Each structure stands twice: as structure tokens, then as C-alpha cells.
Amino acid sequence: MAVAQMKKLSVVALEKDTQRLITELQKLKCVEVSENDFAAVQTVSVADISQEMGELLSRIASTRRAIAFLAAYETGKHTIFDPPMEASIDDFDSGLDTIAMDEVTAANTLAEKIAYTEGKLLQLEGEYAAYQPWIGEDVVLPGDRTTYTCYLCGTLPLNADMAAIDKKLADLAYELIEIYTDKTIRALLLVAHKEDFDEARKVLAAGGFAVCPVRASAAGGYAAGAAASCMRQIETFRQELEKLKKAAKQMADTQLADIKSLHDIFLTRQDRLYARGRTAETEKTILISGWLPSQAQDKVRALLEKYDAAYSFDEPKTDEDVPVLLSNRAAARNFESVLSMYALPRYGRFDPTAIMSVFYTIIFGLMFADVGYGAVMVLGCLAALKLLHPSESMRQFLRMFAICGASCIIGGILFGGYFGDLPNAVMEGFGGRESTPTLAVWFDMVEEPIMMLVLSLGVGAVHMVTAFVIKFIILVRDGYVFDAIADVGSWLMLFAGAGVYFVQPMVGAILAGLGVLMLICTQGRHEKNGVMRVLKGVMSLYDIVGYLSDLLSYSRILALSLASAVIASVMNLLSTMGGLTVGGIILFIIVFLIGHVINFLVNILGTYVHTSRLQYIEFFGKFYESGGRAFAPLEPKSKYVNFK
């Protein structure tokens, strides 16, 4: 239940060991390389990685193109249940990357050939289509001329105004012969006296006339011969394309895995280069600064001594930007993502993950109190952990929801939620019973919402008081004992009095009065003017309104729990309306599945959001000191493979 203690790492090693040392540090996954602290030394320079980085980025882009190309031709069936690929960094660093890069080059070359072939096919198919209207016509395409006439082949849109065109051509010596018509265009042969040809062509062009884009001569057999020749080329390119695609499929099945591994190796090397760029160097040495958790000192020390490096592990200074690594045990570790989504604590400050996880689990279970839904969550999360091979961060997320699912089961037993009131609905709808007993061990929250509201506010009160206690402990730990008593103890006294009042009115009133008196006397203590000191103390009592508002926020526990229970009850009522008949059973199955799936998905999202909100606003707002920067160790990058 703490932020891990960090050490400042300073290393001086031989320049010739730079690549191997940084690679070994990356494999340890426990050192964050930071900007060097040696800039003031005149003989030190910053490592220049620009050329290497440019080459590496070019290779990464090439591998991505190859992966995108081959993925489209992969014939092997992959499912979400397949385990991730594994690879070794050492294998690639020892020469396998050269082989894999040759495969990348071959894949990209093949992609270019396929793209060229497909482009030629599209071009030839377009030409073949352009010949079709003119097959059977012994005319030179796109046109020709005789001693006195010229002719031109082309097309007009079907919606062209032929009457207007004929009118404009009336004074010219021409003939317009319609060769072919389909749903969009008409193919026309324009024959005109050579003196009127240019004018006739202009008139047609204004109406949308497009000259035939292909050529055909008498020697080539006019359009029919040219089309046949075009088709022969199409068949040749189709056969070539088929061979190329077959080669691509074979390459995808045999080489795609290596190329994906190479991609991740390049990303890993990119991180190493970034780390290298944060170092400094002299003529013979490399200077590295960074951070590591104190528990990782021994293995880092062993590595550095292997390279005869000079090093030191120092305590961080107060003004340094120390990264934060959360260090929690067992179940609490699975709730670190909830805290990280809000903000990490500042280094050296209190990490509330363990305490927060307890309240998170309880509140989640109250909001979504149902045995059936909870069982679905637990079984679904456990199955995903077993079958889907998720990443470690996703594993934590799934384990968190499994824990919350168990809390939902407990809540369902206490309040009688079994897919809402499914057992009762079945007994009444299918069994004909007019009334059925409640299955709640404690109370039925739908029948007794006021009791559920009281429970919700009670949990909220404990949650808020816990936040004040944490604040009290933090202030005492930091040496601000009087501030802890004045700013937190007085409110705790007031809250205690308010709670005890319902049991022992006299004692409660005394405790609350002492709390109010403490607030009036202490909250203006920084004011020099006596009147202002008292006035500010009195005004501090206005915070009661804010705390009361915070407490009322916990009524959302009642709202969320009733929402899921009532919707489930409605679905159960609808699903059993058909009675114990064949049609009724079918209706039951359909409505039950659709209704409860929707209810589950909507309310699990709402429960997750509102449970998190109660932690972020009502709980953390009382004591939490955020502003930490996440610890980012140098480690292998993995998108497609897991590195051994």
C-alpha cells in the first residue's frame, strides 16, 4: 500500500559497451533512462542518433507495409483464443533480422508487382470495354479522313439534348450515325465535310461528346481485332496476377510471423535509440542517468559490474522529477488501473489503492447486486483470463471485475437478486402461484427502497470518514499535528456526534458541539485580526453543506441497484407472459436472453462509471495528492509477439 521507493542511477561505462549495456538494461525492464545530468561537463557531448533513427524509421515503415500487404493474403485461421507469438531478441540481434529484412524487401517488391499488374488489368479492361460498341464496324478508331470528309467516333451522355445539337448542326454538311446505346451513353459516328468538321466537333463537345479513347486500324482488324488482342493481354495479366497472389499467400503463411517479430524488434530498438539519445558521452565513455525501484538494485548492480562500469544508487532530491511506480500486494494490485485513470500520487505520498479497492468492491457489489449477473462476470472474466491470453494490464482489469463480480453475488444473496426476480417470475408465470416468498437473506431492496437508501448513505458516511482519517494520518506523519487536530479532528468530532445522536442524543449533541466549537476556534487561526479570526471560523461551518452534498451523492448506489433490479424484473415479467406452452417457452428464451444481455451491458457500464466517480470525487477529494509521473522503464515493445 505504497509508492515504490526509487533510486537515482548514475553510470559511467566504456563507450564500446554502449549497445550491449543498453540492450541488457532493456531486458531487465526495471530502469528508466532519463536525460543526462552531465551537460555542465565540458568534455561531454550528447549522443547523436539522428542518422540511425532515420534508417530505423524507414525500416519500420517498410515492415508495416509488408505486414499490411501479407495480412490480406494470410490463409491460416486465427482466433482470439490463439496464444501470442513468441520470439527472442537475441536471435534477431545475432543476424535473424537480416534474413527477415530480406523477406520484407521481397514482400514489398511482390506488393509492387501485384499493384502494377492490377493497374494494367484495370487499364486493359477499360480499353476492352471501350472497343465493345465498335465491334462489327469497319471504322478506324478514333477517327480518319478521306479526300473530302472526316469522321470521328465517340460517345454522348444518354441525357444529351439531341434536338438542340441537330439544330446547331443544321447549317453544316454532316451525318451523325448512332452505333450503340445503353443505359448511360450512346456511341456515335460523326461524319462531316472537312470544312465543317471542326465546327461540328465543337458543337458535339459542348453537348458532352467524348472522343473514343482507344485506337484501332484496318491492319489490326478494326475494333474486333483490337478487342481480341486486348483480351489476350488481359488473360496474360490475369494469369500473372494469379501466380503473384499465390506467391503472396505462400509468403504470408511462411514469412509473416518473422516479419511481425522483426517489426517489434525494430520498435524495441527504437526505444533503445531514444534511450541512447538521452545519454551523454566522452571519447571513451558513455554516461547514463536514470531511475529504478530500490528492490531492483541487486540485479542492476550485477549487470553493471559485469561490464566493469562505475555506478551509484542515490536517494532522490526534493526538487527532482521522480517517476512513480505503484507497489501493492495481492488483490489490491488489480485496482491500480482505477487509480491510474484518475492520476498517480506524487512521489513519496500516500497510495490509497488498497483501501480504495475495498470500498470499490463493496460499492460495486451494492450497485449491481445480483447473483446471476455476478456469476456471469466472474465466469466470463475467469474464462477470458484462461483462454484469451491477455496482456498483464488487461489481466489486472479482468481480475478486478472478477472480484467485483463476487461482490455482486454476495449482494444478490443479501437482497434477493437472481437475474432480478427470475425465480419468483417463473413460479408465478409458469407455476401459477399468486404470491412467492422473497429470496433475500437480509431485505428486498425493491420492496424496501428506504432501507437501501439508508444502507447506501451509511456506506457513504464510512467512506467519507475513512478519507478524513487518512488525511489526519498524513498530516500527523508529516509533522502537522495541530493542523490534523484542527482541520480534520474537529470535523471527525462533529461527524461522530451526528452519528451518536441517533443512539444517545445527549452524548451526540455534546460531541457535535465540541466539533463546532473547535472549528470556530481554529479555522481562522491564520488571520491576525481577532474579529476576522472568529468570523472565518464561523464561516467554515458552511462546509457542512458541501459534505452533506457529498453524502447524498451515495444515493446513486440506490439508483443504480434499483435500475438493474427493476429492468430485470420487467424482462422477467415479459418473458413469462406466454405461460408454460411451447410458444411461451420460446418467448421466454428470446426475451430472457435479449433483455438480460442489454440490462447487463448497460448497468455494468453504469456501475463501473459511478463507482469510480465516488472514489474520484467523494473519496480522493478529501486527501489525495496527485501529480505523479508514471515510471516508464526501458523494456521490449510488443505489438505482435511476446519476447522471451
N, C-alpha and C positions, 0 to 999 in steps of 0.2 A: 504494500500500500504506500508506494513512494515513487519519486522520480529517481532514476538510477544516478548514482554518483559518477561524474565524468572526470576524466583526466586529460590534461593538455599534453599532447605528444609532440616532441621536437626530435628530429632525426637528422644526422649527418652521415651519409653513406657515400661509397665510391660511385662516381658517375657511370662507370662501366656496368654497374649492377642495377641501374635505374629501372630498366624494363622488367627484369626478373623480380626485383623487390616490389614494384607496384603491382605486378601480377599476383604475387604471393599475398600481398595485403588485401587484394580484391577477393581472393579465395577465402580469406579469414572472415570476411563480411562483418567486421567489427570496428573499422577505422574510417572516420570521415576526414578526408583530406581538405584542409581549409587553405585560404590564401596565406602565403608565407609571411613570416614576421621578420624577414631578413633584408628588407628593402633598404634599410639605412646603411647596410654594409656596402662600401664602395666596390669591392671586388665581386659582388654578387649580381647576377642578371636573371631576369625572368625567362623561363624556358619558352622557346618559340615553337609552337605546334601547328602553325598555320598551314604549312605545306602538307604535313602528314594528315591533318584534319581534312583538308580539301580532297586528298586522294581517298581517304576513308569514306567521306560522304558520297563521293562518286561511286564507290563500290557498294555502299548501302543502297543507293538509288538503283544500281544495276540488279542487285539481288531482289529488290522489291518488284522490279519489272518482271524478272524471271519467275518469281513466285506467283504474281498475278496472272501471268500467261499460263504457267503449267497447272495452276489450280483449276483452270477451266477444262483441262483435259484429263484430270485425275479420275481413274476408273474405280479405284478401291473405295469401298463404302466405309465411311467414318461416322461414328455416332458420339453422342455426348458421354457415353459410357467408356469410350476408349481411354486407356491411360495415356498421359502425355509422353511425347518422345523424350528420350534421354540422350545426352551427348557429353563428351569430355572436352574440357577446354584444352587439356594437354595434347590431345590428338590433333586438334586444329592448329595449335601453336607449333606442333612438330612437323607440319607440312601438309596435313589434310586440307588446309584452307586453299592451297594452290590447286589441288585436284578439284575441289568444289568450285573454285572461281572459274576454272576451265568449263565446268558444267554450266555455270551461269552464263558465260560467254556463248556457249553452244545454244543454250535455251533462247537467249535474246536474238541470236542470229536466225534461229529457226522461226522465232516470232516475226522477224522482219520478212523472211521468205514467205510465210503464210500471209502476212498483211499485203505483200506485193502481189502474190498470186490471187488473193481475194479481190484486190483492186483491179487487176487485169480482167478477172472474170466479170466483175460488175461492168467494166468498160465494154467488154465484148458482148455481154448480154444486152447492154443498151444499144450497141450497134446492130445486133441481130434483130432486135425489136424495131429499130428504125428502118430496116430493109423490108419488113413484112408488108407494108401497104403497097410496095412497088414490085413485088414478085409477080411475074407474068406480064409486066410491062417492059417493052424493049426500048427503054429510055436510059440515057446516060445520067447518072446521079452525080452532083445535084442538078446539073443542067448542061446545055450545049447550045450551039448556034449553027445556023445554016447561012446560005448567002444572003437571005432576006429576013430571016426570023431568028429569034432567040427563045429558048424555053427554060423554065426553072421549076424544080419540084420542091414542094414544101407543105406545110400544114397550117390550117387556120383553126382557132377555137370553135367549138360547135356553136357557141352563142354569138359568133360574129354576125354583124348585120350585113348579109349578102346583098340585100336590095340597095343599101347605101353604097356598097362597094361597086356594084354594077352601074349605078348611076354616075359615080365618079369616073368610071372607066368607059362611059358611053361614047366619048369622042375619040377613043383610041382604037387602033387596029389590034385586037387581041382575041384570045379564046381561053376560057377558064374551064378546065376539064376536071370533074370530080372523080378521083380514082378509088377512094376508100373513105368510109365513115364509121366511127364507133361512138361510144357514149360521151367522149370528151373532145375529139378532134375530127377534122376532115382533111384527108390528103388531097392536094390539088396539083394539077399540072398547068402552069401558066405558059401560054404560047402567045407571043406578040411580035409585031413588026419591029425590026431592030431599032427604028427611030422612036417607037413608042414604048420600048421595053423598060427603060429606066423609069419613066413616069408611072407605068403600070405597076412596077415593083414597089415604088414609093407608096402608092395608094394601098396596095396589099399590106405593106409593112405597117402602115398606120392602123390597119384593122387587126393586127396581131399575127401577120404571116411570118412563119419561121422557116428558114431555108432548111432543106433536108440535110442532116448533119453528116451523112455518110457518102461515100463515093462508090460508083460502080461504072464500069466501062463495057463497051461491046466485046472487047477481047476477053474480059473476065466473065462473060455470060450475063451481063447486066445484073439486076438485083438478085435474081435467083442464084447465079453463080457466086456472087459476093457473099450472100447469106450462107450458102453451103460451105464456102471457105471459112467463114466466121464460125460456123457451128463446129467445124473440125478443130479450130483453135480452142473453142470452148471446151470440147471434150478432152483435148490435151491438157489444158489447165485444170480441169476437174480431176483428172487422174493424178496430176501432180499434187493438187491440193489434198487429195485423199491420202497419198503417200506421206506428205508432210504432217498431216493430222495424226496419222498412225504413228509416225516417229515421235510426235509430241506426246501422245498417250503413253508410249513406251518410256519416254524420258520422264514424264510425270510420275509414273509408277516406280521408277528405279532411282531417280535422282532428286525428286522434290524434297524428300526428307533431309538429304545432305545440304541442299540449298537453304532450307529453313534453318537448319543448325548454323550454317555459315552466316545467315542474316543476324542471328542472335549473338554469334561470336563477334561480328562487326560492331553491334550495339555495345557489347561488353568492352571491346577495345576502344570504342568512342568514349566511354566513361573513364577508361584508363588514361586516355589522352587529355580529357578535361582535368583529371586529377594531376596529370603531368604539367598541364598549363598553370596549375596553382602552386607549383613548386618553384624553387629558385636553384641556381646552380653557379658553381665556380668552374674553373678549368678542369678540376679533377673530382669534384664532389657534387652531390645532389642534396638539397636542403628541403626537408619535408616538415610541415606543421599540420596538426590535426587534432581530432578528439576521439576518445574511445571510452567505453564504460570501464570502471575500475576493475570489474570482475574479469575483463579480457586482458589484463596486463600481462599475465603469465605467458599466454600463447603468443602475444605480440613481442614480448621480450625474447622468447625463444627464437622467433623468426629473425629479429634484428641481430641477435648475437650470431646467428648462422651466417650473416653477411658482414660480420665484424663492424657493424655500424655503431656510431656513438648516438646515444639517445637519452631522453629524460622524460619522466612522467610527473607533471606538475599539477598542483591544485589550481583551479581556475580563479582568475581575479574577478573582483566585483563588477568591473566595467566591461568584461568580455562577453561576447555573444555566444553563450554556451548552449549547444543543442540539447534537446530534451528527449530522453528515452524513458517511456513508462515501464515500470518494473512491478508487475503484480503476480500473484500466485493463483494457481488453480482456476476456479470458475471466474473470478473477477477479471482475469486477463481477456476473457471473451467479450467484456463490455467496454474495452478500451476504445473501440471504434465509435461508440456513442459519445465518449468524451472528446475524441479527436475531431468529430464533426462539429463540435462547438468551438473549442480552442484548447490548445495544450497549456498546462500550467507553466508559469515561469520557472526557470531552473532553480532548484533549491526550495521551492514552495510545496504546498500540500497537494497531493494527488488524491482526489476523493473517489477514485474508481471503485474500490472495494465496497465502501459504504453506499455509494450510488447504485451499485449493482444489486444490492439487497432491496432497496426501495424500488428500483426499476422492475425487478422481478415481481414484487408484491403488487405494485400498481398495475402492471400489465395483466397479471392474473385476475385482478378485480375488474378491470375494464372489459376483459374478454373471457369472463368466467363461464366456461362450457367444457364439459368432459369430451364431447365429440370433437369440437374444433381443436382443443388442446392436444388430443391424441393424434389428429391429422398433422398438427405442427411438429410434434415430437417424432412421429414415424417418418414424415416427409424429410425433416432435417437429418435424421439418422441415416435414412436411405441415401440422401444426397451426399453425405459425408463418406459413405461406403462406396457408392457407385460412380460418382461424378468426378472424383479426383480433383477437388477444388484447390485453389491456392491457399496459403496459410491465412491470409486476411479473410478470405471467404469462409474458411473453416471456422474461424472465430465467430463470424457473423451467424453461421448456421448453428453452432453450438449455443450461442446466445439465445436464438429463437427456440431451440430445443428446451433450454432451461425455462424460458418464458412459457412454452407450451405445457411443461409440467406444472407450472404455477396456475395456468388456466384450468388444468384438470382438477387441481385442488379447489380452486374457486368454484368450478362446476359442481363438485360434490357438495360443497358447503351451501350453495344457493340453488341446487336442483336443475342445473343446465346440462341437458344431454341432447345436443343438436336442438337447443331450445327446449320445448316441452314435448319432444318426439314420443317418448313412451306413453305419456298421457293422451296425446293426439291419436296414437294408434289404438289404444284401448277404447277411446271414445268413438273414433271414426270407423274402426274395423270390428271392435268388440261389442259395440252397442251400449257401453257403460255411460251413464249420465254424469257421474262425477268420479274423479280419481284422486287418490291422495298425493300430496306433494312429495317429491323425491329429495327435497332439500334437507340436509343434515342440520343446518343452522336455521335459515329462513329463506323464503322465496322472495327474491328481490323484486319480481314483477308484481307480486301481491302486496309487498311491504316496501314501497319505494322510499318512504321516510326513514325507515331503518337503514336502508342502503345509503341514503344521503348522510345520515349520522355517522355511519362507518366511514364513508368517503372523507368527510371533514375531520374525523378522528385520525385517520391515516395522514391526512394533510397536516394536521397540527403536529403530529410526531415528526413528520418530515421536516417541517419548518423549524421546530425546536432543535432537532439534530443539527440543522445548518447553523443555528445560533451557538450551539455548544462547540461546534467545530471552530467557529470564529473566535469564541472565548479561548479555546486551547491554543489557537495560532497566536493570538495576542500575548498570552502568558508565555508561550515558548519564545517569542521574540523580545521578551522583557518589558512588555507594556501591560503590567499587571493592573494598574489603576484604570487604564483605558478599557481593559477587559471587563472589570467590575462595573465601571460607569456606563459604557456603551453597549455592553451585552448582558452583563449580570442584572442590570436594572430591568431590562425587557424580559429576561427569563423569570425574574421575580414577579413581574406583572402577569406574564402568561401562566405561571404556576398558580397565582392567586385566582385567576379567572377559571382555571380548571378545578381547583379545590373548592371553589364557591358552590359548585353543584352538589358537593358531598357534605362539606362543612362550611356553610355560609359565613360564619364569623371568622374562621381561620382564613378562608379565601379572601374576604374583604381586607383583612389585615395585611396579608401578603401583597395583594394588588395595590393597597395604599402605600406600602413601603416602596414598591416598584415605582409608582408615580412620583413619590417624594424624591427618590434617588434620581429620576430623570430630570425633575425640575431643578434639583441642586447641582447637577453635574453637566448637563448638556450645553450650558452656556459658559463653561469654565474658561474658555479661551478669550472671552470678552473682558476688557478692562473695566468697563462701566458696569456698576452693580445692577442698575435697573435693566440694562440690556442682557446681563447675565441671567437674571431671573426670567425676563420676558422670553429669551431664546429657549430656556429650559421648559417653560410652559408651552411654547410653540412646538417643541419636539413631540409633544403628546399627539400632535396631528398625524404622526406616522402610524398611529393605531389604525387610521382609515386605510392606509396602504397595506398594512399587514392583514387586516380583515379582508381586503380585496384579494390578496394572495390566497388566503384560506378558502375563500369562496371559489377560487379557480379549481379547487379539487372536486367541486361538484361535477366537473366533467367526467369523473370516474363513474358517477351515477348515470350521466347522459350516455356515455359510450356503452356501459354494461346493459342498460335498458334498450338501446338501439339494436344491438346484436340479438338480444333475447326476444324482443318483440317481433323483429323481422323474421327470425327463425320460427316463432310461433305462428305467424301469418302463413309462412310457407308450409308448415306442417298442417295447418287447417285446410289450405287449398289442396294439398296433396292427398288428403284422406277424404275428400268430399265424394269421391266415386264409390266409397264403400268397398266391401270385400267381394268384388267381382273382377273378372278378367280386365275389363276396361278400367276399373278402379285401381287395380294393381299397376297397370301400365301408366295411368295418370300419376300415381304415387311415385313411381320410379323417375319419371320425367321431371315432375315439379320438384321433387326432393333434390335431385342432382343439380338442376339448373339453379333453383332458388338458394340452396345452401352454398353452392360454389360462389355465387355472386355475393351472398352475405359474408362469407368467409373472406373473400378477397378485399371487399370494401372495408370491412371492420378491422381486419388485421392491419391494413394500412393506416386507418384512423387511430387505432390503438397505439401503433408504433410512433406516429407523429405526436400524439397528445401525451403519451408517457414521456417521450423525450422532452417535450416542451415543459412539462412540470419540473424536470431536472434542470433544464437550462435557465428558466426564469425564476421559479419559486424557490429552488434549492441553491443553485450556484450563485444566484444574485445576492445571497446573504454573506458569502465569504470568499468566493473563488477568485484567485489571482491569475488571470490568463496572460498570454503574451509570449508563450514559449515557441521556439522554433524546433521542428521535428528533426531528430537525429537522422542523417542520411548517409549511411556508411557506403563505402566503395564496395560494390558487390556485382556479381554477374547479372546481366539483364536478360530476361527471358520472356519472349512473346510466343514462341512456338515450341520450345524444348525446355527441359529441366537439365541443368548442368550437374554432373556428378562431381 
